[in-house]
Amino acid sequence: MFIPRRLAQALPTLFVVSLLVFFFMDMIPGDPAQMLAGPAATDEEVQSIREFLGLNQPLLTRYGLFLKGLWDPSIATSFRTHRPVAVELAERLPNTLIVAIGGLALGLAVGTVSGVVCALRQGGFAEAVITVLTLTGISMPIYWLGLLCIWFFAVYLGWVPAAGASTPMHFVLPILVVATRPTAMFSRLITASLLEAMSKDYLDTARAKGLSETRVIVSHALRNSLVAAVSVAGVQFGGMLGGSVVTETVFGIPGVGRLLVDAVSRADYPVVQYTILMFAIFFVLINLATDLLTQWLDPRTREERRAA
């Protein structure tokens, strides 16, 4: 019952998002018909385009068609290409997910290892170096780091392509850059969680059995620390999807973020509206997956939910 209940609770949120997206887009200055017709078009030509796009219909009628387009792709079509928005998104979404999932997985793996090292080597050289790097990773803007990496690794060294998405090597640099922030956050989070857990009684029992400190931390304390990391991972993944606008613009990746930027500049309202709504649906599903993983890692949360 947990999954259906959470999905039912998300429906009002998605409905409010659809209202805000549709009506705010309608208030943006500029006429899509005029932009499509060009500056030399006559009033009759502009009016003909408005009728063809349905922009002359009442606002509530257009909102009803917008909702209908969620399950009827023939209605949700781009103003410029006249292709279904679902097709446009399906072509671009894999590139966005490759960068987001790759960056999150790399950040979680490297952040977990560095967090364990910091917990085991408190006050040592390794802990000091990792702390400096994590603070740098949290503080550095993605777009600035991306441009710097393009200049150094693509232009100066020539190791990887500077932009595009035609080969796997094109994704190496974006994934590395996107992974810097989650790596830093996971490292600090894992370190703090492990240091707090190291004084717990159940770890003293494990030590009394003759287990080494490394095995005590990795086998017993780390699982509890990953509960907090999973919650942060959900937020980070949602942020990566939202931040794809910047990442894909810097690296020239034809993803959903780049599609959104182009649609805004061209007043392609359907593409903008359905793309933002898709991001909202992703956030709901990510939060649901995060809750399920948290319950699996920490059975106490299942008991609390059943009691509630």
C-alpha positions as CSV (number, residue, x, y, z in Angstrom):
1,M,0.0,0.0,0.0
2,F,3.0,2.3,0.4
3,I,3.7,2.8,-3.3
4,P,0.0,3.5,-4.3
5,R,-0.4,5.9,-1.4
6,R,2.7,7.9,-2.3
7,L,1.7,8.1,-5.9
8,A,-1.8,9.3,-4.9
9,Q,-0.2,11.9,-2.7
10,A,1.9,13.1,-5.6
11,L,-1.0,13.7,-8.0
12,P,-2.1,17.1,-6.4
13,T,1.5,18.2,-6.6
14,L,1.8,17.3,-10.3
15,F,-1.6,19.0,-11.0
16,V,-0.3,22.3,-9.3
17,V,2.9,22.0,-11.4
18,S,0.9,21.7,-14.6
19,L,-1.2,24.8,-13.7
20,L,1.9,26.9,-12.9
21,V,3.8,25.7,-16.0
22,F,0.9,26.3,-18.4
23,F,-0.3,29.7,-17.1
24,F,3.2,31.1,-16.5
25,M,4.2,30.2,-20.0
26,D,1.1,32.0,-21.3
27,M,2.2,35.2,-19.5
28,I,5.7,35.2,-21.1
29,P,6.0,38.3,-23.4
30,G,6.2,37.5,-27.1
31,D,4.0,35.9,-29.7
32,P,5.1,32.4,-30.9
33,A,3.1,32.9,-34.1
34,Q,5.0,36.1,-34.8
35,M,8.3,34.4,-34.1
36,L,7.5,31.5,-36.4
37,A,6.2,33.8,-39.2
38,G,9.2,36.1,-39.1
39,P,9.5,39.9,-39.0
40,A,8.4,40.3,-42.6
41,A,5.1,38.4,-42.2
42,T,1.8,40.1,-42.7
43,D,-0.9,40.2,-40.0
44,E,-2.9,37.7,-42.0
45,E,-0.1,35.2,-42.1
46,V,0.5,35.6,-38.3
47,Q,-3.2,35.2,-37.7
48,S,-3.2,32.0,-39.9
49,I,-0.4,30.6,-37.9
50,R,-2.1,31.4,-34.6
51,E,-5.2,29.5,-35.8
52,F,-3.2,26.6,-36.9
53,L,-1.4,26.3,-33.5
54,G,-4.7,26.9,-31.6
55,L,-3.4,30.0,-29.9
56,N,-6.6,31.9,-30.5
57,Q,-8.7,29.5,-28.4
58,P,-9.8,30.3,-24.9
59,L,-7.2,29.8,-22.2
60,L,-9.0,27.0,-20.3
61,T,-9.6,25.2,-23.6
62,R,-5.9,25.2,-24.3
63,Y,-5.2,24.0,-20.8
64,G,-7.6,21.1,-21.3
65,L,-5.8,20.2,-24.6
66,F,-2.5,20.5,-22.7
67,L,-3.7,17.9,-20.2
68,K,-5.1,15.7,-22.9
69,G,-1.7,15.8,-24.6
70,L,-0.2,13.8,-21.6
71,W,-1.8,10.6,-23.0
72,D,-2.4,11.7,-26.7
73,P,1.0,12.5,-28.3
74,S,-0.7,13.7,-31.5
75,I,-1.9,16.8,-29.5
76,A,1.4,17.5,-27.7
77,T,3.4,18.6,-30.7
78,S,6.2,21.2,-31.1
79,F,5.4,24.5,-32.6
80,R,8.5,24.5,-34.8
81,T,9.1,20.9,-35.8
82,H,5.4,19.8,-35.6
83,R,6.7,16.5,-34.1
84,P,5.3,15.0,-31.0
85,V,7.0,16.3,-27.9
86,A,7.2,12.7,-26.6
87,V,9.4,11.8,-29.6
88,E,11.6,14.9,-29.1
89,L,12.1,14.0,-25.4
90,A,12.7,10.3,-26.1
91,E,15.5,11.2,-28.5
92,R,17.2,13.5,-26.0
93,L,16.5,11.8,-22.7
94,P,19.2,9.0,-23.0
95,N,22.0,11.5,-23.2
96,T,20.7,13.3,-20.1
97,L,20.3,10.1,-18.1
98,I,23.8,8.9,-19.1
99,V,25.4,12.0,-17.7
100,A,23.2,12.2,-14.6
101,I,23.4,8.5,-13.6
102,G,27.1,8.2,-14.5
103,G,27.9,11.3,-12.4
104,L,25.8,10.1,-9.5
105,A,27.3,6.6,-9.5
106,L,30.8,7.9,-9.7
107,G,30.2,10.5,-7.0
108,L,28.7,7.9,-4.7
109,A,31.5,5.4,-5.3
110,V,34.4,7.8,-4.9
111,G,32.6,9.7,-2.1
112,T,32.0,6.5,-0.1
113,V,35.7,5.4,-0.4
114,S,37.1,8.8,0.5
115,G,34.6,9.1,3.4
116,V,35.8,5.7,4.8
117,V,39.4,6.8,4.4
118,C,38.8,10.1,6.3
119,A,37.0,8.2,9.1
120,L,39.9,5.7,9.5
121,R,42.7,8.3,9.1
122,Q,41.5,11.2,11.3
123,G,44.2,13.9,11.5
124,G,46.3,12.3,8.9
125,F,47.6,13.6,5.6
126,A,45.0,11.7,3.5
127,E,42.2,13.2,5.6
128,A,43.6,16.7,5.1
129,V,43.9,16.3,1.3
130,I,40.4,14.9,1.0
131,T,38.9,17.6,3.1
132,V,40.5,20.3,0.9
133,L,39.3,18.6,-2.3
134,T,35.8,18.1,-1.0
135,L,35.5,21.8,0.0
136,T,36.7,22.7,-3.4
137,G,34.2,20.4,-5.1
138,I,31.3,21.8,-3.1
139,S,32.3,25.5,-3.7
140,M,33.2,25.3,-7.4
141,P,30.5,26.3,-10.0
142,I,29.8,23.5,-12.5
143,Y,29.9,25.7,-15.5
144,W,33.3,27.2,-14.6
145,L,34.8,23.8,-13.8
146,G,33.4,22.5,-17.1
147,L,35.0,25.3,-19.2
148,L,38.3,24.8,-17.3
149,C,38.3,21.0,-17.9
150,I,37.4,21.5,-21.6
151,W,40.4,23.9,-22.0
152,F,42.8,21.6,-20.2
153,F,41.8,18.0,-21.1
154,A,40.2,18.6,-24.5
155,V,42.0,21.6,-26.0
156,Y,45.5,21.5,-24.3
157,L,46.0,17.8,-23.8
158,G,43.6,16.5,-26.4
159,W,42.6,13.5,-24.4
160,V,38.8,13.7,-24.8
161,P,36.4,15.5,-27.2
162,A,35.4,19.0,-26.2
163,A,31.7,18.8,-27.1
164,G,29.0,16.5,-28.5
165,A,27.6,13.0,-27.7
166,S,28.4,10.8,-30.7
167,T,30.9,8.5,-29.0
168,P,31.3,7.2,-25.4
169,M,34.4,9.4,-25.0
170,H,32.2,12.5,-25.4
171,F,30.6,11.6,-22.0
172,V,33.8,11.1,-20.0
173,L,34.4,14.8,-19.3
174,P,30.7,15.7,-18.5
175,I,30.4,12.8,-16.1
176,L,33.6,13.7,-14.3
177,V,32.6,17.3,-13.9
178,V,29.1,16.5,-12.8
179,A,30.4,14.0,-10.3
180,T,32.5,16.6,-8.4
181,R,29.7,18.0,-6.2
182,P,28.1,14.6,-5.2
183,T,31.6,13.2,-4.5
184,A,32.3,16.0,-2.1
185,M,28.9,15.8,-0.4
186,F,28.9,12.0,0.0
187,S,32.5,12.1,1.3
188,R,31.7,14.6,4.0
189,L,28.4,12.8,4.8
190,I,29.9,9.4,5.1
191,T,32.7,10.6,7.2
192,A,30.4,12.4,9.7
193,S,28.0,9.4,9.8
194,L,30.9,6.9,10.4
195,L,32.4,9.0,13.1
196,E,29.1,9.2,14.9
197,A,28.5,5.4,14.5
198,M,32.0,4.4,15.7
199,S,31.0,5.1,19.3
200,K,27.9,2.9,19.2
201,D,27.6,-0.2,21.4
202,Y,27.0,-2.6,18.6
203,L,30.4,-1.7,17.1
204,D,32.0,-2.3,20.5
205,T,30.5,-5.8,20.4
206,A,32.0,-6.4,16.9
207,R,35.4,-5.2,18.2
208,A,35.1,-7.6,21.1
209,K,34.8,-10.5,18.7
210,G,38.2,-9.7,17.4
211,L,37.3,-7.9,14.1
212,S,39.7,-5.3,12.8
213,E,38.7,-1.7,12.8
214,T,38.5,-1.6,9.0
215,R,36.2,-4.6,8.9
216,V,34.1,-3.1,11.8
217,I,33.5,0.1,9.9
218,V,33.0,-1.4,6.4
219,S,30.9,-4.4,7.4
220,H,28.8,-2.8,10.2
221,A,28.9,1.0,10.4
222,L,28.9,1.7,6.7
223,R,25.4,0.3,6.0
224,N,23.8,2.6,8.5
225,S,25.8,5.5,7.0
226,L,24.5,4.7,3.6
227,V,20.9,5.3,4.7
228,A,21.7,9.0,4.9
229,A,23.7,8.9,1.7
230,V,20.7,7.4,-0.2
231,S,18.5,10.3,0.9
232,V,21.1,12.8,-0.3
233,A,21.5,10.8,-3.5
234,G,17.9,11.3,-4.4
235,V,18.2,15.0,-4.0
236,Q,21.4,15.1,-5.9
237,F,20.0,13.1,-8.8
238,G,17.0,15.5,-9.1
239,G,19.4,18.4,-9.0
240,M,21.5,16.9,-11.8
241,L,18.4,16.5,-14.0
242,G,17.5,20.2,-13.3
243,G,21.1,21.2,-13.8
244,S,21.3,19.5,-17.1
245,V,20.4,22.8,-18.7
246,V,23.9,24.2,-17.7
247,T,25.8,21.0,-18.2
248,E,24.5,20.2,-21.7
249,T,24.9,23.8,-22.8
250,V,28.6,23.9,-21.7
251,F,29.5,20.5,-23.3
252,G,27.2,20.8,-26.3
253,I,25.3,17.6,-25.4
254,P,22.0,17.2,-27.3
255,G,20.0,16.3,-24.2
256,V,16.8,17.4,-22.6
257,G,18.4,20.4,-20.9
258,R,19.6,21.7,-24.2
259,L,16.2,21.1,-25.8
260,L,14.6,23.1,-23.0
261,V,17.0,26.1,-23.6
262,D,16.3,26.0,-27.3
263,A,12.6,25.8,-26.8
264,V,12.6,28.8,-24.4
265,S,14.5,30.9,-26.9
266,R,12.1,30.0,-29.7
267,A,8.9,30.3,-27.7
268,D,8.1,26.7,-28.3
269,Y,5.6,26.5,-25.5
270,P,4.6,22.8,-25.7
271,V,8.2,21.6,-25.5
272,V,8.9,23.8,-22.5
273,Q,5.7,22.8,-20.7
274,Y,6.0,19.1,-21.2
275,T,9.7,19.0,-20.4
276,I,9.2,20.8,-17.1
277,L,6.3,18.5,-16.3
278,M,8.5,15.5,-17.1
279,F,11.2,16.8,-14.7
280,A,8.5,17.1,-12.0
281,I,7.4,13.4,-12.6
282,F,11.0,12.4,-12.4
283,F,11.4,14.1,-9.0
284,V,8.3,12.3,-7.7
285,L,9.6,8.9,-8.8
286,I,13.1,9.6,-7.5
287,N,11.7,10.5,-4.0
288,L,9.7,7.3,-4.1
289,A,12.7,5.2,-5.0
290,T,14.7,6.9,-2.3
291,D,12.1,6.0,0.3
292,L,12.1,2.4,-0.8
293,L,15.9,2.1,-0.7
294,T,15.9,3.7,2.8
295,Q,13.4,1.2,4.1
296,W,15.5,-1.7,2.6
297,L,18.7,-0.4,4.2
298,D,17.1,0.5,7.6
299,P,14.2,-1.9,8.6
300,R,13.3,0.5,11.4
301,T,11.8,2.9,9.0
302,R,9.4,0.2,7.8
303,E,8.2,-0.4,11.3
304,E,7.8,3.3,11.9
305,R,5.6,3.6,8.7
306,R,3.5,0.6,9.7
307,A,3.0,2.1,13.2
308,A,1.9,5.4,11.6
